[in-house]
Amino acid sequence: MSDTVISVENISKLYRLGQVGTGTLSHDLNRWWHRIRGKDDPYVKVGRVNDRTQKSESDYVWSLQDVSFEVKQGEVLGIIGRNGAGKSTLLKILSRVTAPTSGRIRVKGRVASLLEVGTGFHPELTGRENIYLNGAILGMRKAEINQKLDEIVEFSGCAAYLDTPVKRYSSGMTVRLAFAVAAYLDAEVLVIDEVLAVGDADFQKKCLDKIENVSRSGRTILFVSHNMGTISSLCSRAILLDKGRVIADGPPSETIMAYYTKGKATPFMVDFTQGAPIAGEGATLLSGMVANSDGTPAPEVSITQSCEIRMRYRIDRRPISALFPNFFFNDSSGACAFVSSAQSGGIPTDPGIYEAVCHLPANFLNDGTYFVSLALTQIDGRVKIAFFEKDALCLHARDPMEETLHTSRNGWAGPIPGTLRPQLSWSVTYLS
C-alpha cells in the first residue's frame, strides 16, 4: 500500500479581483455557454500572474498555478514564500474551505486545520462546546472527544475559561484552544498556517514540541511559517511558493536558501561596478568575494581550512574620522550567526580604493551555507551607514568528513547541529 497521504496534481486557483464570487451574471452565462459546448473557461486565458506589485488590465489573477507535490505519511512539510505567494490559498484548498479552479487533490484520512485565529469556532459557544463542535466537524464521535477532552484542556491552559463564550477570549487564548483541539483530536493530517506567532513564547515552545511528537506518531503535518528557524528545525522537507508556483522543493536548508535568493544563485564573488553602483555617505561598494587563504576565488570552502571574505570599496570624499568595514554572516535559516568588524585604529580614510579582508580560521564554521552581507560604517561627527548590501555573497562550507564513518565526526552519525563548529581546547582526566 502506498504511504502517500496527500497527492496534489496541477492545482490552479483563479480569482477575480474586487468581486465576490465568480463575477457578474454575464460572466457566469459566458462560462456556462462555453462549458456546455465543451470549451475551456474563457477567463482562464486572461488570468494574470499573482504579482501584487504590478498593475494589470485583467481583473482575473492566478493565486495558484499548476502546483503539484506529494506528502508521505509522517512527513512534516514546510510551506514558505513571501506574502501573496499562494500559501494560505493552498492550505484552504487542502482543507476543503475552497475548491480549485483546475487540478485534483487526493487526501487519505481526516484533516484538522488551523488556518487563522478562531477558525471553526463559534463565538457564542463556550470553549467546551467548540471542542465538541470541531470534533464533530472532523467526523469524530462524542466518545472519542470525551477521551481526549482532559488532555486538550490541560494543554490549552484555558481550564478556568472552558465554560465561557469564546467571544470573550483573547486572541492568544483562542489560538491556544484551537491548536490544542487540532493537535489532540485524531486527524491523520494536521494543517497549520502562521498562527503560532499569536501565542506567547512558552506556548510556542509547547506547540513545537507537540508538533514533533505528533509527527513521530506517524501523522502528517503541513506547516506554513515565515520563521525560517522553525521551518529548518521542525520540517523534514519544504516547498517554496512564488507568485502561485512551486519554484523549490527539497530539504529545508536548500529551500530556505532559494527563498532568500529568490530562486537565483547567490554568487561567491560579485562586481558592483557593473550596473548601478552601491553608494552611500561618502563611499561606494565595488566588489566582494569568498576566497581561499591564498586569495583565489572559492565557490566552496572546507571547514578544516581557513578562508577569507574580501570587500573592495572606494572612499569618495573627506573628512571621515573613522571607518569600520563589517561583514554580517547569516546561516541558511536567516538567523544571524555572527558579525565581524575591522578595528578602526589604522584604517586609512583618505579618498581612494581599498580592500578589506576578514580571515576566518580553520575549524570555525559548521557544515552548511552562509549568506554574507557587506557593510561600511563611518564616523563623521555621528555614526553613519556608508552602505549595506544584504546577502551579497554566499559561502558554502563543506565538511570533508561528511561521507566517512560517524566515528571520525565526534560520534555524530548525522549533521552536527549549530551555526558554528569551533575546535576548542578539551581535556579528559581519569579520576578513579
N, C-alpha and C positions, 0 to 999 in steps of 0.2 A: 504494500500500500504506500502511496506517495506521502512524504512528510511535508508537502507544500500546503500551507494553511490559507494563504492569500495569493491569488493569481490576478494580476491587473494586466489587461490586454488592450492596448491602443485606446486608452481612455482620453476623451476630449470633453471639454465643457465650454459652451458658448453662452455668453451673457449679453443682454442689450443694456447699454449704459443709460441711466436716467429713467428707466422704465421698470415697473413691477410686472412680473410675468413675462410672457414671450413677446409682448409688443402690442401693436394696435390690432383691431379686428381685420383690417385689410391685410396685415402681415400674416395673421392666422389663416385667413382664407387662401392667401397665396401659397402658404406652406401646405395646406390641405390639398389644393389643386395639384401641386407638384407631387405630393405623396400618392394620390390615387392614380396618377399616371406613371408611378414607379420611378420618378425622378428624384434627384438629391435635393435637400433643403436649399433653396435659393440664397439664403442669407449666410450659409456656411462659407460660401465663396468670398464674401466681402468682409468676413471677420478678420480683425487685425490682431497682431501680437499684443499681449498684455504688457505694455510699457507705459506706466503712468506718467513718465516724464515727457512723452511725445503726444501732441495733439493730432488727431486723425479725422478724416472726413467720415469714416464709418462709425455708426453707433454700436456696432457689434464687436465684441472683444473675446478672444480666446483666453479664458482663465487657465485652462489646461489643454495641452495639445499632444496627442499621440504618446501618452505616458504608459510605459509598460515595465513591470517588475514582478518578482515573486518573493514571498516571505515564507521561510521554513518554520516548522514548529519549534518553539522555544527561542526563536531569534528575537533580539531587541534591535529594531530598525530605527535609526535616527533619520529624521527628515529635516533638512536645513535649507536655507535660502533667504534672500532679502525680503523685506515687506512687499507684498504683492506678487510673490513668485508663484503662488498657487498652492501653498502648503495646506491652509485651512480648507480650501475647496476640495482638495484631495481627501482630507480626513472626513469631510461631510459626506462625500460620495461613498467612502468606505463604511461610514456609519449609517448609510441609507437615509440621511437627512435630505439629500437632494439626489436627483438622478443624472447620470452623464448624458451629454448630447450624443455621443457615439462611443463605441467600445464595450467591453464586457469585463465584469468582475466576478470572481468566484471566491467565496469565503466559507471555510469549513468551521462550523461551530458558532456559538453566540458571541456577540461583540458588545463590550462595555465601553462607552465613550465618555470622555471628559474634555469637551471642546472649549468651553468657556465657563466662567463662574456662574453656577446655578443652572447649568444645562440639565433639563429634565426635571427640575424641581418646581413644584407649585408653591408660590409664595404664601398662600393662605393655609397650606397644610403644615403640620408640625414636622420636626426633623424625623421623628419616628415614622410618621405616616409617609413621608417622602422616601424613606428607606424601603418600605414595602411597595410603594408605587414604582420605584426604579427596579426593584427585583421582579415585579410583575411584568414590566416592560421587557426585561431581559428573558422572560419566559420561565422564571423560577417559581416554584411552589412555595406556599406560605411556610411549610415545614422546613424547607431549605433556608429560607430567610431567618426563621426563628433560630436555627442552629448557628448562624453567623452573626446574629444581632449584637451580642455582648462584645465580640471582637471588633465589630465596626464602631460601636460607641466608644470603646476604650481607646482605639487608635485615633479617632477624631478629636478626642478631648472635649467633646461637647455634651457630656452627660447631664450637666446642670440645665442645659437648654433643649434637651431632647423633646420635650413636650411643648415647646414654644414655636409659634409660626415662623417659618424660615424667613419671612419678610423682615423680621426683627434681628436677623443675624447680620454680623458684619461680613464684608467680602471674604476676610480671612477665615471666619468660622464656616461660611458656606462652602468654600473650596476644601476645607478640612473634611467636612462631612461628605462632600461629593467624591473626593478621592478615596475616602475610606469605603464608600459604597462600591465604587468601581473596582477597587483592588480586592475586596474580600468576597464579593459575590462571584459565583463560579461561572465566569465567562472565559471562553477559550482565547479570545483576542481582546487586549486592552489598548484602547486608542486614547492618547493623551496629547492635548495641544498645550501651548505655552500658558499653563495656569498655575504652575508651582511657584512662579515669581510672586504671586499674591501672598503666599504664606510667609511666616517668619522663618529665620534661619534654622531653628530647631525642627520645625515641621518639615521644611525642605529636606533636611537630612533624613528624617524618618521616612519620607516618601521615597527618596532614592534608595535607601536600604530595603524598603518594601518592594520596589521595582526589581531589584536584584534578586530578592527571594522568590518573587513571582516568576521571573524568567527561569530560575533554577528548577521550578516545579513543572516546567515544560509548556507554560503558557506563552503566547506570542504577544509582543508589545510593539506598538508604533508610537514613537515619541518625537514630538516637534519642540524644538527649543532654539533660542538664539544664544544660549550659553554653550560655547564650544567646549569648555572644560567638562561640562556634564555629558555632552554627546561623546566626547573622547573616552571618558571613564566608564560610561554606562552601556554604550551601544556596541554590539558586535559587528555592525555594518551600518553604513549611512548612504543616503542618496541626496544629491544636490539638485534643487529645482531652480531654474532661472527663466523668467518670462513664460512659465507654464510648461517647460520642457525639462526632462531629466538630462543634465549635462555631465553628471558624475555619479558613479555607483561603485562602492568598494569599501575597503577598510576605513574606519573613521578618520585616521590621520591623513590619508590621501584625499578623501572627500573634503575635509576641512581645509586642506591646502588649496584645493580647487576653489573653495568658497572665498578664500582671501585673495586669490589671484584672479578671480572672475573667470576661471576656466583656462587662463593663459599661463604659460610657464614663466615664473619669476626668474630673471636671469641671475647668474653668478657674477656677471660683470655688465655694466651699463655705462653708456656715454650720453651725458645730458647735454652736450653741446650740439647734438643733432636734434633740431626742433626747438621748441620754446625753452629758453634757459630757466632754471630754477634759481631765482634771485630773491634776495630779501634786503634786510637792513645792512647795506654796505658790503655784501658778499654774495658770491654766486657758486652754486654747486656744479662741478664739471663732470665728475665720473666717480664710480665706485666699483670695487672688485673684491671677490673672495680669492685668496691666493695661498699657495703652499708657503712653507717657511723660506723658500728661496725666491719668492716674489712672482712665480709663474701662476697664471690663472688656474683655478681649481674648481671644476664643476662638482667635485665630490672630495671630501677630506676624510682621512682616517682619524678616529677618536684617539688613537695611540700616538698620533703625530701632531706636532704644533702646526698652526696655520695663522693666517693674517687676514684682517679686514682693512682694505685701503680706500681712502676717500681723497679725491682732489677737489680743491676749491680755490676760488680767486677772491682776494680782498680788493675791493673796487675803490675804496677811499679811506682816508683818515679823518678825524682821530678815533682810534679804538683803544681803550685802555687795556682790555684783556680779552682773549679768545679761549673758548672751550669746545673743541671738537668732541662730539658724542656719538656713540653707537648704542642703539636700543635693540636688544635681542628678544624676540617673541618666539615661543615654541609653537608647535603645529596646532595647538588648541586656541592660539591667540593670546594666551596669558604671557605677561612679561616675565622672561626668565632672569634677566639682569640688564643693567645699564653700565656702560663703561665710558669714562670721560678722561680726556688728557689733562694733566696738571698744567696750569697756565703759566707757571713760573718763567720758562724760557721760550715760550711760543712767540715768534715774531708777529708783529701786527702791521708792518708796512705793506702798502699795496703791492700785489704780485700773486703768483700762483704757488700753492703749497700742496703737500701731500701728507695727510695724517694716516698713521699706521697703528692698528691695535693688534698686539701679538697675543694669540690665545695659546696657552700651554698645552702640551700633550696630556691625555688622561684628565680632561676637564669637562668636555661636553659629553652628553649622553648620545646614544644612537638615535637619530631622528632628523627632522627638518626644522630649521630655524629661519625666521624672517628678520632681516636686519634693516632698521631704519637709520638714515644718515641725518645728522643734525649738527648745527653750529650755533653756539650761544656766545654772545658778545656782551661786554660791559662797556657802556659808553655813557656814563652818568647814571644809567639804570640798566637792569638786565633786559636784553632783547633776544629774540629768536631770529637769527640771520636767515636760516632756512631749516626746514624739517621735511624730509622725504620719507614718508611712511612705507615700510616693507619694500624698500628699494632693491634689496638683494636677497637671494635665497641661498642658505648654507646647508648642504646635505652632509651630515656627519654619519659615517658608516662604521659599524663595529666589525673589524676583520675576523673576530672570533664567532661571528653570528652563525656560521654553518658548522661549527665544531661541537664537540660534546659539551654538555652544560657544566661538567666539572671544571672546564677551563674558563668558565664565566662566573666565577664566585658562587657556584652552587645553584645558579638560576637556570631553569630549563626554558623559560620563555623570555620575553622582553623585560629588561631591568627597568623598573618604574623610576620616574623622576625626570626633571628637566636637565639636571647636571649629573655627572658621574665622576666627581673628583677622586683622585687616588691619594688618600690621606694616610698619615702615619699610624700604624697599628702595632700593638704588642699583645701577645698572649703568653701568660705565665702560668706554669704548673704550681699549684698551691699545696696540694696534699695528695 
